[in-house]
Amino acid sequence: MTQEDKLARLIAEACLDEKALDVVVLDVHELTVITDYFVIASGRNVIQVRSILEHVQEKLQDQDIYPIRKEGLQQGVWSVLDYNSVILHVFRQEEREYYQLENLWADAPRLMIESGV
């Protein structure tokens, strides 16, 4: 398991800790040069989206891992934490259904993620 793979799983597990919905990890390293993995998750509302993002940041900061870029955290409808090799997208459910980011990357293999793994 690569460091990138471990980071993607850690981020996904942190999302699940906060009861994120439909957490998906896409391995896009053969499809794009911008990152190796996308982690995509949903929250029921803006408050949950923000809670997911805060928890992920805290969990990774405990390991001295910090995002290189943050976008949309205040709005809480589509927020992004860019950890270089892994980019986390957390949507409010309505926006995720509208943008269907997974469909744009339909050719990407998915990693299986289970809570507590």
MISEMAR-727631 format. One record per residue (C-alpha): residue number from 1; residue in three letters; x, y, z. Coordinates in steps of 0.5 Angstrom, whole numbers, plus 500, padded with zeros to 3 digits. Layout:
# residues N
+-----+-----+-----+-----+-----+
|   n | res |   x |   y |   z |
+-----+-----+-----+-----+-----+
| NUM | ala |   X |   Y |   Z |
...
+-----+-----+-----+-----+-----+
***
This chain:
# residues 117
+-----+-----+-----+-----+-----+
|   n | res |   x |   y |   z |
+-----+-----+-----+-----+-----+
|   1 | met | 500 | 500 | 500 |
|   2 | thr | 503 | 507 | 498 |
|   3 | gln | 503 | 513 | 502 |
|   4 | glu | 498 | 516 | 498 |
|   5 | asp | 493 | 510 | 499 |
|   6 | lys | 494 | 511 | 506 |
|   7 | leu | 493 | 518 | 506 |
|   8 | ala | 486 | 517 | 502 |
|   9 | arg | 484 | 512 | 507 |
|  10 | leu | 485 | 516 | 513 |
|  11 | ile | 481 | 522 | 510 |
|  12 | ala | 476 | 517 | 508 |
|  13 | glu | 476 | 514 | 515 |
|  14 | ala | 476 | 521 | 518 |
|  15 | cys | 470 | 523 | 514 |
|  16 | leu | 466 | 517 | 516 |
|  17 | asp | 468 | 518 | 523 |
|  18 | glu | 463 | 525 | 522 |
|  19 | lys | 458 | 520 | 519 |
|  20 | ala | 459 | 523 | 512 |
|  21 | leu | 454 | 520 | 507 |
|  22 | asp | 457 | 516 | 501 |
|  23 | val | 464 | 516 | 502 |
|  24 | val | 468 | 514 | 495 |
|  25 | val | 475 | 514 | 494 |
|  26 | leu | 477 | 514 | 487 |
|  27 | asp | 484 | 512 | 484 |
|  28 | val | 485 | 518 | 479 |
|  29 | his | 493 | 517 | 478 |
|  30 | glu | 493 | 514 | 471 |
|  31 | leu | 487 | 519 | 469 |
|  32 | thr | 490 | 526 | 471 |
|  33 | val | 496 | 529 | 473 |
|  34 | ile | 493 | 534 | 478 |
|  35 | thr | 493 | 528 | 484 |
|  36 | asp | 493 | 521 | 485 |
|  37 | tyr | 486 | 520 | 489 |
|  38 | phe | 479 | 524 | 490 |
|  39 | val | 476 | 523 | 496 |
|  40 | ile | 468 | 525 | 495 |
|  41 | ala | 463 | 525 | 501 |
|  42 | ser | 457 | 528 | 503 |
|  43 | gly | 454 | 532 | 509 |
|  44 | arg | 446 | 533 | 510 |
|  45 | asn | 447 | 540 | 511 |
|  46 | val | 452 | 546 | 511 |
|  47 | ile | 453 | 544 | 519 |
|  48 | gln | 455 | 537 | 517 |
|  49 | val | 459 | 539 | 511 |
|  50 | arg | 463 | 544 | 516 |
|  51 | ser | 464 | 539 | 521 |
|  52 | ile | 467 | 533 | 517 |
|  53 | leu | 472 | 538 | 514 |
|  54 | glu | 474 | 540 | 521 |
|  55 | his | 475 | 533 | 523 |
|  56 | val | 479 | 531 | 517 |
|  57 | gln | 483 | 537 | 518 |
|  58 | glu | 484 | 536 | 526 |
|  59 | lys | 486 | 528 | 525 |
|  60 | leu | 491 | 530 | 519 |
|  61 | gln | 494 | 535 | 523 |
|  62 | asp | 495 | 530 | 529 |
|  63 | gln | 500 | 527 | 524 |
|  64 | asp | 503 | 534 | 521 |
|  65 | ile | 499 | 533 | 515 |
|  66 | tyr | 496 | 540 | 512 |
|  67 | pro | 492 | 542 | 506 |
|  68 | ile | 496 | 546 | 501 |
|  69 | arg | 489 | 549 | 499 |
|  70 | lys | 482 | 550 | 502 |
|  71 | glu | 476 | 552 | 498 |
|  72 | gly | 469 | 553 | 500 |
|  73 | leu | 470 | 552 | 507 |
|  74 | gln | 465 | 558 | 509 |
|  75 | gln | 460 | 556 | 504 |
|  76 | gly | 459 | 549 | 506 |
|  77 | val | 456 | 547 | 500 |
|  78 | trp | 462 | 544 | 496 |
|  79 | ser | 468 | 545 | 500 |
|  80 | val | 475 | 542 | 498 |
|  81 | leu | 481 | 540 | 502 |
|  82 | asp | 487 | 539 | 497 |
|  83 | tyr | 493 | 535 | 500 |
|  84 | asn | 497 | 535 | 494 |
|  85 | ser | 496 | 527 | 493 |
|  86 | val | 489 | 527 | 495 |
|  87 | ile | 484 | 532 | 494 |
|  88 | leu | 478 | 531 | 499 |
|  89 | his | 471 | 534 | 496 |
|  90 | val | 465 | 535 | 501 |
|  91 | phe | 459 | 536 | 498 |
|  92 | arg | 452 | 538 | 501 |
|  93 | gln | 447 | 532 | 498 |
|  94 | glu | 444 | 537 | 493 |
|  95 | glu | 450 | 539 | 490 |
|  96 | arg | 453 | 533 | 490 |
|  97 | glu | 447 | 530 | 486 |
|  98 | tyr | 447 | 536 | 481 |
|  99 | tyr | 455 | 536 | 480 |
| 100 | gln | 455 | 528 | 480 |
| 101 | leu | 463 | 529 | 480 |
| 102 | glu | 464 | 521 | 480 |
| 103 | asn | 461 | 521 | 473 |
| 104 | leu | 466 | 525 | 471 |
| 105 | trp | 471 | 520 | 473 |
| 106 | ala | 467 | 514 | 472 |
| 107 | asp | 473 | 510 | 469 |
| 108 | ala | 477 | 511 | 476 |
| 109 | pro | 478 | 505 | 480 |
| 110 | arg | 474 | 505 | 487 |
| 111 | leu | 478 | 504 | 493 |
| 112 | met | 474 | 500 | 498 |
| 113 | ile | 473 | 504 | 505 |
| 114 | glu | 470 | 501 | 511 |
| 115 | ser | 469 | 505 | 518 |
| 116 | gly | 474 | 503 | 523 |
| 117 | val | 479 | 500 | 518 |
+-----+-----+-----+-----+-----+
***
